[in-house]
Structures are given as C-alpha cells and as structure tokens.
Amino acid sequence: MLIQDLYIYPIKSLAGIRLESAEIEIMGFSLDRRWMLVDETNKFMTQRSLPQMALLQVEIGRDELIVRHKNAEAEPLRIPFQLFAEEQLKVQVWDDQLIANAVSSEADSWFSERLEMKCRLVRMPDSGPRAVDPKYAVNDESVSFADAMPYLLISQASLDDLNGRLDQPVPMNRFRPNIVVSGTEAFEEDRWKELRIGEVHLKVTKPCARCVLTTIDQDTAEKGKEPLKTLAGYRLINKKILFGQNLLALQTGTVQIGDTVQPIL
C-alpha cells in the first residue's frame, strides 16, 4: 500500500493543490485550510451554498498564495503567507466560534467581486487553536478551518468501486481528500484503526459523512445528483452517507508520494 496522492486546500472550499510531499502538523498538513472566506455575518462560506467557489484556483508561490478565477482574465490575487491585518474577527465554522485575523481589504474586494457577494478573507492565527471534538481527540489536538478533523484519507480502490456503479465516473477531487492510498481493496480503510506512513503515526477517528459538495463538478461548478444518489444506495449508515476516513496525526513529520502505508487493524 502506497501513498498515491497528497492534497492541500489552503483556502477552505476553494480548489485544492496536489503535492509531491507534505509536512504533517497536528492541525493538518502545512498550509492546509489556514485561510477561509466568511460572509457579512462572519460565518464560513463553502461550495455547499456557493458552487462557484470551485472555480477559484490556488497556487503556492515562493512565499505566497496566488489565487486565480478559472474563467476570468482578471489579475490574480497574491496573498503573502504572513500577511494579516491587526483586525480580528469572531468567525463561525459549524458550531465553533473562534478568533481569526482579517487579511487585507484588497483580498476582501477581490473575492467579493469574483463571487458577486460581500465577503472577507480571514487567516487562522498562530495562537488560540480550534480544538478537535474531545470525543475523538487523543492529546487535545487542534484543527484548522477544516470541517472537523485535520486529515481525510480515501483509497483509490474505493473510488474505483463507486465509479463502477456510476454511468458517469467522477474524479477524486469531488471528495477533497488529503491522502489517497493505492494498493488496497475497496473500503479497506474502513477497518483501519491506526496507520504509519514512514515514521509518522496517525489514528483513524471516524468515517467521513458526505454532503452535497460531492455533487459539484470542480471544473465547471455545475451541480448534479451524483455521486451522492448512488452512494446512498450502499454507503448509508445511521442516516449518513460515508466515504473516506478522518485521521489525527499523533506526531509530526514529512510524507511523500510513494511512501509505504502500514495500516494497524
């Protein structure tokens, strides 16, 4: 079993970035979901209600994020990693309320124009981390602006199994994983309790419940019914459609594509 792909999503719910190697931190891969867009009430924004966020593509520069709109020729937005304003906002991510730093008025204007609604870009501060649900935490871990857990793992075999049931196959980016593993059986990851990747030890916490975001084509921002409709036919457990496993990192380190994955059942 090997790592096939590694992904980060620096700005929550915008397009992801495939990496050759990634730094595992307790709250998620380095740079993963450390920025987020909020609406006028300071509530988090996602593709669930604004599918066009999928068209905002993010690149990593030397010391900055570069954001472009896939279908517009406007100048890209450059966001230095260390850029943030003194202003702090109380923002909401699901049931969590936490303090975040505003980034810049330039960033706010750029995103508001592209998404045709007033919004602001915020950055997770270095202090005041967001706690992982105590029900799943091992060592009082923290998490970024991700929905609930620092990491999401899916096997390629599980996607292949799903695509074998669909009239039109879907790519892995519908599910926004951090780690994609090859060399397994379909849904073998459901049985794992822990795993090692090189010297890094991770704990499997719970299956990932899937939502309408998986029905959004990440290339066009168009919404459909699949793959949720098909998944509901064979992955519905306790009224939740499950696909992929959430993880906690029990130590830091570096992982890269091609690393061996050793599951612990």
Secondary structure, 3 states (H helix, E strand, C coil): CEEEEEEECCECCCCCEEECEEEEECCEECCCCCEEEECCCCEECCCCCCHHHHHEEEEECCCEEEEEECCCCCCCEEEECCCCCCCEEEEEECCEEEEEEECCHHHHHHHHHHHCCCCEEEECCCCCCEECCCCCCCCCCEECCCCCCCEEEEEHHHHHHHHCCCCCCCCHHHCCCCEEEECCCCCHHHHCCEEEECCEEEEEEEEEECCHHHHECCCCCCECCCCHHHHHHHCEECCEEEEEEEEEECCCEEEECCCEEEEEC
